Amino acid sequence: MYTGMRALLMCLVTFGLFLATPVLAADVDDLKATFEKAVKAYNSQDEVFFAMVDEQAVIFNPSTPFAVDGRAAYKPATLSIWAVTETVAFTPINPQYRVIGTTGLAWGHYAISIKLEDGPMETNFGRYTVIFAKSGGKWLAVASHYSDIPSGN
């Protein structure tokens, strides 16, 4: 009898794993699509980008030594950069995604090419981590960290 109960339990656990896998895969696909949409909006300097950032998000990036706290502070700072930028191309390199419950992670390396008005095109390479929270069926960025890779490394 013990062997029969154990076999039944193993079947239920295995069946449960198969049911959970498609949901997780769908969440990862949704997270990936959200991140890709954000990158596209950022590169085209489209304000729809800010709708993907939580109101209380915390952003660390190479242009400031301190965190930008909240979408209300992040939006005007980004818009002021876009105002003097002819083109920007943030390109994720080997992007990775993971979903843990209602938390999503996107990370990898990047190349960012920026041409300011009346300036040369400059390209920097770095690392990024973006943390998302799923709320109301929608992924929103709640924290991000971008850091340049020091020259020569």
C-alpha positions in Angstrom: 0.0 0.0 0.0 2.8 2.4 0.8 4.3 1.9 -2.7 0.9 2.6 -4.3 0.5 5.8 -2.3 4.0 6.9 -3.2 3.4 6.1 -6.9 0.1 8.1 -6.8 1.9 11.1 -5.1 4.7 11.0 -7.7 2.1 11.0 -10.5 0.3 14.0 -9.1 3.5 15.9 -8.5 4.7 15.2 -12.1 1.3 16.1 -13.5 1.4 19.4 -11.5 4.9 20.2 -12.9 3.6 19.8 -16.5 0.7 22.1 -15.7 2.9 24.8 -14.2 5.5 24.9 -17.0 3.3 26.5 -19.7 2.1 29.2 -17.3 5.7 30.0 -16.3 6.8 30.0 -20.0 3.9 32.3 -20.9 5.0 34.7 -18.0 8.6 34.7 -19.3 7.4 35.3 -22.9 5.2 38.2 -21.6 8.0 39.7 -19.6 10.4 39.4 -22.6 7.8 41.1 -24.8 7.3 43.9 -22.2 11.1 44.5 -22.0 11.4 44.5 -25.8 8.5 47.0 -26.1 10.2 49.3 -23.5 13.5 49.1 -25.4 11.8 50.0 -28.7 9.9 52.9 -27.1 13.1 54.2 -25.5 15.0 54.0 -28.7 12.3 55.9 -30.6 12.0 58.4 -27.8 8.3 57.6 -27.4 6.7 58.7 -24.1 4.8 55.3 -24.0 8.0 54.1 -22.4 7.1 55.8 -19.1 3.8 53.8 -18.9 6.0 50.7 -18.4 7.8 52.3 -15.4 6.1 52.0 -11.9 5.4 55.3 -10.2 7.7 54.3 -7.3 10.5 52.9 -9.5 14.2 53.4 -8.5 16.6 53.8 -11.4 20.4 53.8 -11.3 22.2 54.7 -14.5 25.7 56.0 -15.5 24.5 59.6 -16.1 24.0 60.3 -12.3 25.8 59.1 -9.2 22.6 58.8 -7.3 19.3 56.9 -7.7 16.5 58.5 -9.6 13.6 57.9 -7.2 10.2 57.5 -8.9 8.7 58.0 -12.3 7.9 61.6 -11.6 11.7 62.3 -11.3 12.7 59.9 -14.0 10.5 61.2 -16.7 11.7 64.8 -16.9 15.3 63.7 -16.5 14.9 61.4 -19.5 13.0 63.9 -21.5 15.7 66.5 -21.0 18.3 64.0 -22.4 16.0 63.1 -25.3 15.5 66.8 -26.1 19.2 67.1 -27.0 19.6 63.7 -28.6 19.3 63.1 -32.4 19.4 59.3 -32.1 19.7 56.7 -29.4 20.0 53.0 -29.8 20.0 50.8 -26.7 20.8 47.3 -27.8 20.6 44.4 -25.3 23.3 41.8 -25.7 22.5 38.2 -24.7 19.3 39.3 -22.7 18.2 36.9 -20.0 14.7 36.7 -18.3 13.4 35.0 -15.2 10.0 35.0 -13.5 9.7 34.3 -9.8 6.1 34.5 -8.7 5.0 38.1 -9.6 8.6 39.3 -9.9 10.3 39.4 -13.3 14.0 39.9 -13.9 15.7 41.0 -17.2 19.4 41.3 -17.3 22.4 41.2 -19.6 24.9 43.4 -21.3 24.2 46.3 -23.6 25.6 48.6 -26.2 24.2 52.1 -26.3 24.9 54.5 -29.2 23.9 58.1 -28.7 24.3 61.0 -31.0 23.7 64.3 -29.3 22.8 67.4 -31.3 26.0 68.8 -32.8 28.0 66.0 -31.4 29.6 62.8 -32.6 28.0 59.3 -32.3 29.3 57.7 -29.1 28.9 54.0 -28.1 29.3 52.6 -24.6 29.0 49.1 -23.4 27.6 48.0 -20.0 25.5 45.7 -17.9 21.8 46.1 -16.9 19.4 44.6 -14.5 15.7 45.5 -14.6 13.3 44.2 -12.0 9.6 44.1 -12.8 6.5 43.5 -10.7 3.3 42.1 -12.2 0.3 44.0 -11.1 -3.1 43.8 -12.6 -1.8 41.4 -15.3 0.8 44.0 -16.4 4.6 44.0 -15.9 6.0 47.3 -14.6 9.6 48.2 -14.1 10.1 48.8 -10.3 13.9 49.0 -10.2 16.8 49.1 -12.7 20.5 49.4 -12.7 22.6 50.3 -15.7 26.4 50.5 -15.4 29.1 51.1 -18.0 31.8 48.5 -18.4 35.1 50.4 -17.7 37.2 50.9 -20.8 39.5 48.0 -21.5 37.6 45.4 -19.6 
